[in-house]
Amino acid sequence: MRAREHSIASLCAFGRRTITNYALLFGRDQTVPTADYKLYTYCKWKVEDLFDPILKLSLDYFKDSEYITLAADDTKLHKSGKKIPNTSWQRDPMSPPFHTNFIWGLRFLQYSVLLPLYNQGNAPCRSIPIRFVDAPSLKRPGKRSTDEEKTKYNKMKKTHNLSHMFVKELRNLRTTLDGVGVHNKKILMTVDGGFCNSTCFSADISRTELIARCRKDAKLCKRYQGQKRKFYDDEKFTPEEIRKDDSIPWQEKSFFYGGEWRIIRYKEVNNVLWQRGAKKKELRLIVLAPLPYVRGGKRNYRDPAYLLTTDTEGSIEVLIQAYLDHWQIEYNHRDEKSILGVGQAQVRNEKSVVKQPGLHVAAYSAMLMASIICNNDQGIEEAQGRPKWRKAAKRNTCRALIGELRGSLIDHPEELLEMDLSIEMISVILRKAA
């Protein structure tokens, strides 16, 4: 019951999303909120168990597909306390390229399922979080540490990093999908350039394919075809050279990107080898041409994209569309931190700093899935109406869904009775929501 309360409060509360504000929303302002904190410290439950029902519901949108498309990326939550477990100094992703800034906070690894809603209507792809895993950095030994501690640190940092955590959780996801009976579908995992390395590409996971954005100067080659006992050809090439090579023709296909179907040009080179990354595993190189756009009456072009994938036989349209949909996970990060305030709860217990953000993101994920099930992610206007100067949204915004949820609490208070909440508590919730 308390977990249900916190799920509603994490979405409908006003102000900062702290545990104290959760208690105030439910009218417990005259009692010490000790039990609310014990939900994360003493109750024995796993964060991934919250996401498994949402993952099962998302499988209905891949019935006609060979793949289950997923996206993965890391995110950082700002914290101020220097004694909070798992916190460390980390690079600020918003810092300019000419000056690296640092932030103090927590690092999490998020996995989201990319639902292709454009196949059933005009709605864009929607990213639904299905995992929110803590990924703390390895603590570096201090100046007074012994040589043994430094040696141990140098050995552990090779295996205790973000890429190894990514591979470990990806194996767990494959096991989870097999447990729910999805043996005949492959996982198509899309990642950014931070995961385009030897750890991720050399991992051997059954029925799992990886597609990542790579550097334009990556050294690639073909397999040696001569008489010598060599595996790699001496002739090297880069993705940038493939883009400029006129002997390789451009191809055109229609893809859903930026809210509508667009013609995108691409090139592909199959059976390439990346000696420093994937070793002897054959890959496919995909080069996307720069997309034009008009701003200020001038025609400009975005940067080209270079992709490497372990799927050498799959449909090229599916692979490119999966990469274009990967950007949706960035919208998840924006909603979670800027609108919902994930990470604002002031908890210091080692279990709480992991479970509290996990429950918060799971509630957000359930709200997105409810919007898709009810109206295919369309048709809800914001409670106060859309401003005249704002264009009509192609899908529901996070703020519009929160407003709809608050309105549902007012219009249908009987739903709160099913959560075993008292009449007095329901009246407090409705009064504050109004």
WOMO-V70715 format. One record per pair of residues at least 24 apart in sequence whose C-alpha atoms are under 10 Angstrom apart, sorted by the first residue. I is the first residue (numbers start at 1). J is the second residue. Records with the same first field share a line. If there is no record, write none. Layout:
I = J ; J
This chain:
1 = 419 ; 420 ; 421
2 = 35 ; 36 ; 39 ; 419 ; 420 ; 421
3 = 36 ; 39 ; 40 ; 359
4 = 359 ; 363 ; 416 ; 419 ; 420 ; 421
5 = 36 ; 416 ; 419 ; 421
6 = 36 ; 39 ; 356 ; 359 ; 360 ; 363
7 = 359 ; 360 ; 361 ; 362 ; 363 ; 364 ; 366 ; 367
8 = 360 ; 363 ; 364 ; 367 ; 402 ; 405 ; 406 ; 409 ; 429
9 = 360 ; 363 ; 429
10 = 340 ; 341 ; 342 ; 345 ; 357 ; 359 ; 360 ; 361 ; 363 ; 364
11 = 339 ; 340 ; 341 ; 360 ; 361 ; 363 ; 364 ; 367 ; 398 ; 399 ; 401 ; 402 ; 403 ; 405 ; 406
12 = 340 ; 402 ; 403 ; 405 ; 406 ; 409 ; 429 ; 432 ; 433
13 = 340 ; 402 ; 406 ; 429 ; 432 ; 433
14 = 340 ; 432 ; 433
15 = 340 ; 341
16 = 339 ; 340 ; 341 ; 342 ; 343 ; 344 ; 345
17 = 339 ; 340 ; 341 ; 342 ; 343 ; 344 ; 345 ; 346 ; 360
18 = 341 ; 342 ; 343 ; 344 ; 345 ; 346 ; 347
19 = 344 ; 345 ; 346 ; 347 ; 356
20 = 345 ; 346
21 = 345
22 = 345
24 = 428 ; 429 ; 432
25 = 425 ; 428 ; 429 ; 430 ; 431 ; 432 ; 433
26 = 421 ; 424 ; 425 ; 426 ; 427 ; 428 ; 429 ; 430 ; 432
27 = 424 ; 425 ; 426 ; 427 ; 428 ; 429 ; 432
28 = 425 ; 428
37 = 346 ; 347 ; 349 ; 352 ; 356
38 = 349 ; 352
39 = 352 ; 355 ; 356
40 = 347 ; 349 ; 350 ; 351 ; 352 ; 353 ; 354 ; 355 ; 356 ; 359
41 = 347 ; 348 ; 349 ; 350 ; 351 ; 352 ; 353 ; 354 ; 355 ; 356
42 = 351 ; 352
43 = 351
45 = 355
46 = 354 ; 355 ; 358 ; 359
47 = 131 ; 132 ; 133 ; 354 ; 355 ; 356 ; 357 ; 358 ; 359 ; 361 ; 362
48 = 130 ; 131 ; 132 ; 133 ; 173 ; 355 ; 358 ; 359 ; 362
49 = 130 ; 131 ; 362
50 = 130 ; 131 ; 358 ; 359 ; 361 ; 362 ; 363 ; 365 ; 366
51 = 128 ; 129 ; 130 ; 131 ; 132 ; 358 ; 359 ; 361 ; 362 ; 363 ; 365 ; 366
52 = 130 ; 131 ; 173 ; 176 ; 177 ; 180 ; 362
53 = 130 ; 366
54 = 113 ; 128 ; 129 ; 130 ; 362 ; 365 ; 366 ; 368 ; 369 ; 370
55 = 112 ; 113 ; 128 ; 129 ; 130 ; 131 ; 176 ; 177 ; 180 ; 365 ; 369
56 = 130 ; 176 ; 177 ; 180 ; 182
57 = 369 ; 373
58 = 113 ; 114 ; 115 ; 128 ; 130 ; 369 ; 372 ; 373
59 = 113 ; 115 ; 177 ; 180 ; 182
60 = 115
61 = 114 ; 115 ; 116 ; 117 ; 119 ; 120
62 = 114 ; 115 ; 116 ; 185
63 = 185
65 = 185 ; 186 ; 318
66 = 184 ; 185 ; 186 ; 187 ; 188 ; 314 ; 315 ; 318
67 = 184 ; 185 ; 186 ; 187 ; 188 ; 189 ; 207 ; 208 ; 209 ; 314 ; 318 ; 319 ; 322
68 = 113 ; 114 ; 115 ; 177 ; 182 ; 185 ; 186 ; 187 ; 188 ; 189 ; 208 ; 322
69 = 112 ; 113 ; 114 ; 115 ; 116 ; 186 ; 187 ; 188 ; 189 ; 190 ; 209 ; 318 ; 319 ; 321 ; 322 ; 323 ; 325 ; 326
70 = 111 ; 112 ; 113 ; 114 ; 115 ; 127 ; 128 ; 129 ; 130 ; 187 ; 188 ; 189 ; 190 ; 191 ; 210 ; 322 ; 323 ; 325 ; 326 ; 329
71 = 110 ; 111 ; 112 ; 113 ; 114 ; 127 ; 128 ; 129 ; 130 ; 188 ; 189 ; 190 ; 191 ; 192 ; 210 ; 211 ; 322 ; 323 ; 325 ; 326 ; 327 ; 328 ; 329
72 = 109 ; 110 ; 111 ; 112 ; 113 ; 129 ; 131 ; 132 ; 166 ; 170 ; 189 ; 190 ; 191 ; 192 ; 195 ; 326 ; 329 ; 330
73 = 108 ; 109 ; 110 ; 111 ; 112 ; 162 ; 166 ; 190 ; 191 ; 192 ; 194 ; 195 ; 326 ; 329 ; 330 ; 333
74 = 107 ; 108 ; 109 ; 110 ; 111 ; 132 ; 133 ; 134 ; 135 ; 162 ; 166 ; 191 ; 192 ; 194 ; 329 ; 330 ; 333
75 = 106 ; 107 ; 108 ; 109 ; 110 ; 132 ; 134 ; 135 ; 330 ; 333 ; 334 ; 337
76 = 103 ; 104 ; 105 ; 106 ; 107 ; 108 ; 109 ; 135 ; 333 ; 337 ; 343
77 = 103 ; 104 ; 105 ; 106 ; 107 ; 108 ; 333 ; 336 ; 337 ; 341 ; 342 ; 343 ; 344 ; 357
78 = 103 ; 104 ; 105 ; 106 ; 107 ; 337 ; 342 ; 343 ; 344
79 = 103 ; 104 ; 105 ; 106 ; 343 ; 344 ; 345 ; 346
80 = 104 ; 105 ; 346
81 = 105 ; 346 ; 347 ; 348
83 = 348 ; 349
84 = 346 ; 347 ; 348 ; 349 ; 350 ; 353
85 = 136 ; 347 ; 348 ; 349 ; 350 ; 351 ; 352 ; 353 ; 354
86 = 134 ; 135 ; 136 ; 137 ; 138 ; 139 ; 348 ; 350 ; 353 ; 354
87 = 136 ; 137 ; 139 ; 353
88 = 136 ; 137 ; 138 ; 139 ; 140
89 = 137
90 = 137
105 = 136 ; 343
106 = 134 ; 135 ; 136 ; 137 ; 343 ; 353 ; 354
107 = 133 ; 134 ; 135 ; 136 ; 137 ; 162
108 = 132 ; 133 ; 134 ; 135 ; 136 ; 162 ; 354 ; 357 ; 358
109 = 133 ; 134 ; 135 ; 136 ; 162 ; 165 ; 166 ; 169
110 = 134 ; 135 ; 166 ; 169 ; 329 ; 332 ; 333 ; 358 ; 361
111 = 166 ; 169 ; 170 ; 173 ; 189 ; 190 ; 191 ; 329
112 = 189 ; 190 ; 326 ; 328 ; 329 ; 332 ; 365
113 = 188 ; 189 ; 326 ; 328 ; 329
114 = 189 ; 190 ; 322 ; 325 ; 326 ; 327 ; 328 ; 329
115 = 325 ; 372
116 = 256 ; 321 ; 322 ; 325
117 = 372 ; 376 ; 377
118 = 256 ; 259 ; 260 ; 261
119 = 256
120 = 376
121 = 376 ; 378
122 = 256 ; 259 ; 260 ; 261 ; 376 ; 378 ; 394 ; 395
123 = 259 ; 260 ; 372 ; 376 ; 377 ; 378 ; 393 ; 394 ; 395 ; 396
124 = 256 ; 257 ; 258 ; 259 ; 260 ; 325 ; 328 ; 377 ; 394 ; 395
125 = 256 ; 257 ; 259 ; 322 ; 324 ; 325 ; 326 ; 327 ; 328 ; 377 ; 395
126 = 325 ; 326 ; 328 ; 329 ; 331 ; 332 ; 368 ; 369 ; 372 ; 377 ; 395
127 = 325 ; 326 ; 327 ; 328 ; 329 ; 330 ; 331 ; 332 ; 365 ; 368 ; 369
128 = 328 ; 329 ; 332 ; 361 ; 362 ; 364 ; 365 ; 366 ; 367 ; 368 ; 369
129 = 329 ; 332 ; 333 ; 361 ; 362 ; 363 ; 364 ; 365 ; 366 ; 368 ; 369
130 = 173 ; 361 ; 362 ; 365 ; 366
131 = 169 ; 173 ; 358 ; 361 ; 362 ; 365
132 = 354 ; 355 ; 357 ; 358 ; 359 ; 360 ; 361 ; 362
133 = 165 ; 166 ; 169 ; 354 ; 355 ; 357 ; 358
134 = 165 ; 353 ; 354 ; 355 ; 357 ; 358
135 = 160 ; 161 ; 162 ; 165 ; 166 ; 354
136 = 160 ; 161 ; 162 ; 165
137 = 161 ; 162
158 = 199
159 = 199
161 = 199
162 = 194 ; 195 ; 199
163 = 194 ; 195 ; 196 ; 197 ; 198 ; 199 ; 200 ; 201
164 = 195 ; 199 ; 200 ; 203
165 = 200
166 = 195 ; 199 ; 200
167 = 195 ; 199 ; 200 ; 201 ; 202 ; 203 ; 204 ; 205
168 = 203
170 = 205 ; 208
171 = 203 ; 204 ; 205 ; 206 ; 208
174 = 205 ; 206 ; 207 ; 208
183 = 207
188 = 309 ; 310 ; 311 ; 318 ; 319 ; 322 ; 323
189 = 309 ; 319 ; 322 ; 323 ; 326
190 = 309 ; 319 ; 322 ; 323 ; 324 ; 325 ; 326 ; 327
191 = 323 ; 326 ; 327
192 = 307 ; 323 ; 326 ; 327
193 = 306 ; 307
196 = 277 ; 278 ; 307 ; 308 ; 309
197 = 276 ; 277 ; 278
198 = 274 ; 275 ; 276 ; 277 ; 278 ; 279
199 = 277 ; 278
200 = 277 ; 278
201 = 274 ; 277 ; 278 ; 279 ; 281 ; 283 ; 308 ; 309 ; 310
202 = 277 ; 278 ; 279 ; 280 ; 281 ; 310
203 = 278
204 = 281
208 = 310 ; 311
209 = 309 ; 310 ; 311 ; 312 ; 314 ; 319
210 = 283 ; 308 ; 309 ; 310 ; 311 ; 319
211 = 283 ; 284 ; 285 ; 286 ; 307 ; 308 ; 309 ; 310 ; 311 ; 319 ; 320 ; 322 ; 323
212 = 306 ; 307 ; 308 ; 309 ; 310 ; 323 ; 326
213 = 285 ; 286 ; 287 ; 305 ; 306 ; 307 ; 308 ; 309 ; 323
214 = 239 ; 285 ; 286 ; 305 ; 306 ; 307 ; 308 ; 309
215 = 239 ; 240 ; 305 ; 306 ; 307 ; 308
216 = 240 ; 241 ; 242 ; 243 ; 287 ; 304 ; 305 ; 306 ; 307
217 = 241 ; 306
218 = 274 ; 275 ; 276 ; 277 ; 306
219 = 273 ; 274 ; 275 ; 276 ; 277
220 = 272 ; 273 ; 274 ; 275 ; 276 ; 277 ; 283 ; 285
221 = 271 ; 272 ; 273 ; 274 ; 275
222 = 269 ; 270 ; 271 ; 272 ; 273 ; 274 ; 275 ; 282
223 = 271 ; 272 ; 273 ; 280 ; 282
231 = 273 ; 275 ; 280
232 = 272 ; 273 ; 274 ; 275 ; 279 ; 280
233 = 273
236 = 273 ; 274
237 = 272
238 = 285 ; 306
239 = 269 ; 285 ; 286 ; 287 ; 305 ; 306 ; 307 ; 308
240 = 287 ; 304 ; 305 ; 306
242 = 267 ; 268 ; 269 ; 285 ; 286 ; 287 ; 306
243 = 267 ; 268 ; 286 ; 287 ; 288 ; 289 ; 304 ; 305 ; 306
250 = 287 ; 288 ; 289
251 = 288 ; 289
252 = 289
253 = 316 ; 317 ; 320
254 = 317 ; 321
255 = 317 ; 318 ; 320 ; 321 ; 322 ; 324
256 = 321 ; 324 ; 325
257 = 321 ; 324 ; 325 ; 327
258 = 324 ; 325
259 = 393 ; 394 ; 395
260 = 394
262 = 291
263 = 291
264 = 288 ; 289 ; 290 ; 291 ; 292 ; 320
265 = 289 ; 290 ; 291
266 = 290 ; 304 ; 305 ; 306 ; 316 ; 320
267 = 306
268 = 306 ; 307 ; 308 ; 316
269 = 308 ; 312
270 = 308 ; 309 ; 311 ; 312 ; 313
271 = 310 ; 311 ; 312 ; 313
272 = 308 ; 312
274 = 308
278 = 310
281 = 310
282 = 309 ; 310 ; 311 ; 312
283 = 308 ; 309 ; 310 ; 311 ; 312 ; 313
284 = 308 ; 309 ; 310 ; 311 ; 312 ; 313 ; 316
285 = 309 ; 310 ; 311 ; 312
286 = 316 ; 319 ; 320
287 = 320
288 = 320
331 = 398
332 = 361 ; 364 ; 365 ; 398
333 = 361
334 = 398
335 = 361 ; 364 ; 397 ; 398 ; 399
336 = 360 ; 361 ; 364 ; 365 ; 398
339 = 398 ; 399 ; 402
340 = 364 ; 398 ; 399 ; 402
364 = 398 ; 401 ; 402
367 = 398 ; 401 ; 402 ; 405
368 = 396 ; 397 ; 398 ; 401
370 = 401
371 = 395 ; 396 ; 401 ; 404
372 = 396
377 = 401
380 = 404
383 = 407
403 = 433
405 = 433
406 = 430 ; 432 ; 433 ; 434
407 = 433 ; 434
408 = 433
409 = 433 ; 434
410 = 434
